[in-house]
Amino acid sequence: MSPMNDNASFDPETFWEAILSRDPQQIRATFAPLDRESQMAVMQHLFRMATEPGWHPEQRLSARKALEALGFAPNGLNETR
């Protein structure tokens, strides 16, 4: 089962704060315990944050940093988008 769905102590705000912290060690430690399905959902959301319009520039940067920390840096992501 997914830690994102079945853990009564799971706090989404704390989870996303850690994922978007720009601290590679904290990002990886928060991401690692998730099941594969949850990891994929988080990666997809981070990719949308990093590439789709409508997100605050700081959110976009944090999403890019998280993707980089997780070993996924899509082509074309840059600071000027």
C-alpha positions in Angstrom: 0.0 0.0 0.0 1.0 3.5 -0.6 2.5 5.5 2.3 0.7 8.5 0.7 -2.7 6.9 1.1 -2.7 4.5 4.1 -0.5 6.2 6.7 -2.6 8.0 9.3 0.3 10.2 10.2 1.0 11.3 6.6 0.9 15.0 6.3 0.8 16.2 2.6 2.0 19.7 3.5 5.1 18.3 5.3 5.7 15.8 2.4 5.6 18.5 -0.3 7.6 20.9 1.8 10.4 18.3 2.0 10.1 17.3 -1.7 10.3 21.0 -2.7 13.0 21.9 -0.2 15.8 22.0 -2.8 17.9 19.8 -0.4 18.8 16.8 -2.4 19.4 14.6 0.7 16.0 15.5 2.2 14.2 15.1 -1.2 15.7 11.6 -1.7 14.9 10.5 1.9 11.3 11.6 1.6 10.8 10.1 -1.9 12.5 6.7 -1.2 9.9 5.1 1.1 7.1 5.7 -1.4 5.7 2.7 -3.4 6.4 2.7 -7.1 2.9 4.1 -8.0 3.3 7.0 -5.6 6.8 7.7 -6.9 5.5 7.9 -10.4 2.7 10.2 -9.4 5.1 12.5 -7.6 7.5 12.6 -10.5 4.6 13.4 -12.9 3.5 16.2 -10.7 7.0 17.6 -10.4 7.4 17.5 -14.2 4.1 19.3 -14.6 5.2 21.9 -12.1 8.5 22.4 -13.8 7.2 22.6 -17.3 3.6 23.9 -17.4 2.6 27.6 -17.2 0.8 28.9 -14.2 3.2 27.9 -11.5 5.2 30.5 -9.5 8.8 30.7 -10.6 10.0 29.6 -7.2 7.8 26.5 -7.4 9.1 25.7 -10.9 12.7 26.0 -9.6 11.9 23.8 -6.6 10.3 21.2 -8.9 13.4 21.2 -11.2 15.7 20.8 -8.2 13.6 17.9 -6.9 13.7 16.2 -10.3 17.5 16.7 -10.5 17.9 15.3 -7.0 15.9 12.2 -8.0 18.1 11.7 -11.0 15.7 13.0 -13.6 16.6 16.3 -15.3 14.4 16.6 -18.5 15.9 18.3 -21.5 14.8 21.8 -21.9 14.3 22.7 -18.3 16.1 25.9 -17.6 15.9 29.0 -15.4 14.4 31.2 -18.0 11.2 29.4 -18.7 
